[in-house]
């Protein structure tokens, strides 16, 4: 099948590469001509394990093409997938300016019947609105079907997730359109959920909101563990063994970030509020996440006897999670910004990113970053940090405090090196 994907961002690129691997001919289009030129020379603008190999293979095999002409892509492909960004507006709602722009392009170029797949994360009701919008633009209703087909990719494992999804959600009341979308994923073994468009949109938002809720719950419980001298790792393990709850997303830390959870929680709250349905539980989820980082900065401050210009803090990690170069809503970045306001001497290291942050000096290695430091904070769970030589770390540091902001370290190994381990909800 010939597929046109509009948007060569994280979701668009990953989806394009996987669909080409499944045997389709894919035209991935983006208005950014410079980005398209780089892609056509094999330069991938994001870091995602395995993505560059797939793109290179299918560019060479004439299954994957990168273009910047949206109208041409609409005309020449039977399936059009919208994979543009839906950033947060000032009020937290999802800004559909890029989706609207794509719909305008589709309306002006539609030449025969198309299946239009909404892969972008959009608020409930967007599919219904998109259908009405195209009709208002003069597109005959018989010439298109709008289908909601949300993505559930995790950055760092997006290729694996696409080939091994928990489920494929298809939102449409057209059996023919549903069949076409199902055929795109032929060869992938996964349960397919057929539902309406609005239901599919809410499955996406509801999934991310629930994951954020689990994270804020365990983070708040970690604060209780700090108060009572309990270990959140043991508590979480016991809770997770309950089959009604499950073990995933019960990892305490300094808060969730990234391009999905913070944005989608705010967008769902904004969508509900626009219909006079305040989501009080999600308000609390967001509040816990917003304050989690502060709680552990205060903990560090107590351990060090204050945070000021006399204290040298090393931070390991900048990206919002390991195995990605994504800095969006990164709690590691927020941590450094907060410490800079306290006038601390700050050095930092991340394997992939070194964002310009006032007051932060970036180093070329993790060991260089801890030279002369009073404390080191693990802000991102890179494997490199988990496997650090703590004897060498201790020799480089002036102090001895290791704040494990992701609860990923072997605390026994840290303590045996003569360092003081401080975890999230751990002694």
N, C-alpha and C positions, 0 to 999 in steps of 0.2 A: 504494500500500500504506500502511496505517496502522502507524506505528512508535512505540513508546514507548522513550525513552532515559532511563535512570535515572542521574543525575549531570550537573550543569550546570557541570562544571569545564572545563578546557582541551580535553580530548578530546571530552567530551560535547557542548559547545557547537559546536565546529568540525564534528563529524560531523553534528549536527542541522541546522546551516545548509546543509551540502553536500547532505544527503539531501533537504532541502526543495527545493533548487535542481534536484535531479534529478526532481522531480515528486511526491514522497511527501508525505503528511501526517504531521508529526512532533510528538509531544508530549514535550517535554523536562522532566523532573521532578527537583526537588531538595528536600530536607527544609528547607533554609534559606529560610524564608518571605521574609525581607528580600531575599535575592538574587533570588528569583522576582519579587518586586514591582519591583525595579529593572529586571530584564530585560523585564518587561511594560511598562515606561515607556521602553524603548530604551537603558537604561544597561548597557553591557557591562563586566563586572568584570575583564576581562583585555585586554591590548593584543595584537592580532594583525591585521596589515594585511589589509584587505578583509572582516573578519568582521562589523563593524558594518553595512556595506552589505547583506550577505546577510541578516542577522537582521532588519533594518528592512524589507527588501523582502518577506520571507516572513511576517513578522508581519502586515503590511498585507494580504498576499494570502491570509491564512487557511490557510497551509500549515505554520506553525510556531507552536506554543503552549507556554507555560511554566506549569507547575503544581507543586504541592507534595504532592499526594495520590498516593503510590506505588501503593496498592491499586487506586485507580480507573484509573490508567494501565495497570496489568497487565490489568485486566478488559477494557478497551475496545480494546486493540491486539493484532494478531495476531503481531507480532514485538516482543520485548522485548530491549533492548540494555543491558547492564550496563557503565557507564563511570565507576565510582567510583574513588577513589584507593586505592592499595595502598602506603601509606607504609612506610618502613623501621622495623622493630622494633629494640630495643636491640642484638640480636645480628646485625643486618644483614639478617635474613630479611624477606620481604614480609609485612606485617601484613594479614591478610584480614578484619579486623573489619568493614569496610564492605561487602565482598562477602557475608559471612555474613548481615549485617543485611538486605541486599537479597533474598537467597535466602529468608529468613524471611518477608519481605513477599510475595514471589512465591508461596510455599507457601500462605499464608493467603488469597490472592486469586485463584489460578488457577481459571478457570471453564470453560475448554475448551482445546483443543490450541494450544500456543504453541511458537514457536522462540525459544529463549533464547540470545542472542549474548553471549559474553564478550569485550568490547572492552578491558576493563581489562587491564593487564599483570600476569600472575599466574604463579606458579611452575609448573614441569612437574608434571602430575598434578592440577591444580586442576579441570579440566573433569570428570575422572572422579569426583573428590570431590564436586563440585557435584551431579552426577547422583545419587550415593548419598545425599547430604544431603537432597535434595528427596524422594526415595523414603522415607527415614526419617521425614520430616515428614508422610507420608501422601499425597503426590501420586502418583496412578497413573502408572506408567512410560509408558503410551500417550499421556499428555497433554502431553508435552513432549520436546524435543530440545535438548540443550546443544551449542552450536557455538562453537569458538574462532575469533575473527576479529580478530587483533591489529592495532593501528595502527602506522604507521611515519612519524609526522608530525615535521617539524622546526619548532620554534618560530620564528616569523618568516616562514616560508614554508608554513604548515600548509594554507592554502586551496589553493594551487597543488599541494602534495603530494597532497592528497586527490583532486583532479581528474586528476592525472598521476602515479599511483603506479608504482613499479618493478614491483610485483606485488601481487595481492590473495590473501591466504592464508586458506583456509577449512578448519578442522579439524573433521571429522565423518565418521562412517562411514554416515550416512544420506544417500542420494542425494536424497531429497525435501527435506531440510533444506538441503543444499548448494545445490540449485536455487533455493530461496527467498532465501538469502543472496546468491547471484549476481545475482538479479533486482534486489536493492537497488541494485546498482552499474551497472545497465544504462545505457549511454551513456558509460561510462568505458572507454577502451581501455587494457587492461593484461593481462598474463599472469596467469591464475588458477592458484594452486597448491592442489590438493585433497589433503588429508592427514588423519592422525588428530589428535585434540585435543592430545595430549601433544606430538606433533611440531610442531604449530603454535605451541604455547607456547614450545618450545625454539627455533624459528625466530626469534621475537621476542627472547628473551634472548640467543641466539647472535649475532644481528645486532648488537645494542648492545655486547655484550662484544667482538666483533671490531673494531668501530669504536674502542672505547676502547683496544684493544691497538695499533692503528695509531697513535693519538695518543701513547700512552706511548712507543712505539718511536721515533717521530720526535723526541719531546722528549728522550729519552735520547741519541739520536744528536746532537741539538743540543748537548748538554753535551760530547760528543766533539769537535764542531766548535770549540767554545770553546777546548778544550785544545790543538788543533792549528792554530788560526787559519784554519779553513775556513768557508765560507758554507753554512749549512744549506739556504738557498733553492735554490742550485745542486744540492746533493746530493739534495734531495727531488725536484727536477724530473727529475733523471736516473733516480732510482729509480722515480718514478711513470710514466715512459714505458714501463716493462716492463708488458706487457699482463696478466701474471699478478698484478701488484700493483695498478696503477691509481693515479691522481693524487690522488683524494679522500682527505681525512682524513690528509694528510701535511703539515699546516700546524703548524709548531712554535709553541709559545706557553707561557704560564705554567700550563697545565693545563686539563683539561676539567671542566665543571660542568654545571649544569642539573638538571632533574627526572628525567632518564632514565639517562644513562650511569653516574654514580656509584651510584645506587640499584640499577640492574639488575645491575651487576657484583657488588655485595655480595649481592644476593638470589640470584643464580645460584650464587655460592660457598657461601652458606648452605644452599641446597637440596641441592647436591651433598654438602656436609659432613654433612648429616643422614642421608645414605646411605653415609657413610664413603668418599667420593670427593673428597679435597682437590684443588682446582684451583690448582696451584702457579703456572702461567703467569699466571692472573688475579690471584693474590696479588701477583705482581711488578708487574703492570700498575697495580694500585691503589697500590702502594708508590711507584712512579715518580711517579704523579700527586700523591700526598700530599707528595712532597719537591720537586717541580719548582718550585713557587713559592719555596721557601726558597733554592734555588740562585740564583735571579735577584735576590732581596733581598740575598744575599751579594755578588753581582756589583755591584749598585748601591752597596752599602756600600764596596766596594773602590774604585770610581770616585770616590766622594765623600769618601773618607778617613774613613769612619765614619758611623754613623747615631745621632743623639742629639737632645737638645732644641735644639741650635743649627741643625739642618737642617730646612728647610721643603720638604716633598714635596707636589706636586700630583698627584692621581690623576684621570684621565679615564676614566669608566666605572664602573658599579656592577652592572649586570645581567650575567648569566652569558654572554650573547652579545648582539650587536646585534639590533635590530628586535623586541625583546620587553621586557616589564617584569618578567620573572621573575628573582627573586633567589636561587632555590633552588640551594644548593651553589655559589654564585658565587665564583670565584677572586678576582675584584676585591674583594669584601667581605672575604674571608679575607686578602687583601693588606693592606687598610687596618687590619684588626684586628691583624695582625702588626706593622705599622709603628707603630701606636699604642702597643704594648708597649715599643717602643724610645724612646718619649717624643718622637718627631718632631712638628713642627708639620705638621698635615695639612689640606689643603683639597681639595675634590673637586667634580666636576660629572658629571652624567649627564642625557641628554635626557628620561628618563622616571622615574627613581627617585632617591630621596634617603633611604636607610634610616638610621635612627638608629644611629650607631656612636660609641661613646665616643672623644672626642679628634678627631673629624672635623668640620670646618666646611664645610657645603655652600654652594656658590656658584651664582649664577643663570646663569653662562655659563662656557664653557671658558676664555676669556681672563681672566675674573675669578679663576678658580681658580689660574692660574699667576702671579698678581701677587706678586712678591717671592720666588718659589720657586727653590730650588736645582736641583730636578729635577722633570720631569713624567713620569708613567708612563701609557702607553696600556694600560689594563686590559681594555677592551672595544672591539671593532672597529667602532664607529659610523662611518658615512660622514662625519659632521660632523668627526670627528677626522682622518680620512684626508685631507680637503680643507682642513685648517687652514692659516691664513696664518702660516707659520713666522717671517717677518720680525716680525710683530706679537707672536708668542709670545716671541721673543727679547728684544724691547723691554720686555716686561712682567716677565720673569724676572730674578732676581738672579744665578742660576747659568746653566748652559748645557747641562745633561744631559737628553737625551730617551731614556727607556727604552721601547722599543717592545715591550711584552709580548705582542703578537699578531702581530708581523712583518707589519703591514699598511701601514706608511708608505713613502713614497718617500724613502729615506735620502739620496739626492743632494740633494733639495730641502731636507731638514733641515740637511745639512752646509753647503749654500750660504748658508743663513741665519745661519751662524756658530755653530751649535749642535753639540753632540757627540752623535752617534747611537750608541745602544747597543741591539742587538737580541738576540733569542733565538737563539744559535748563529750570530751575525753580528758582525762587527767594526764 
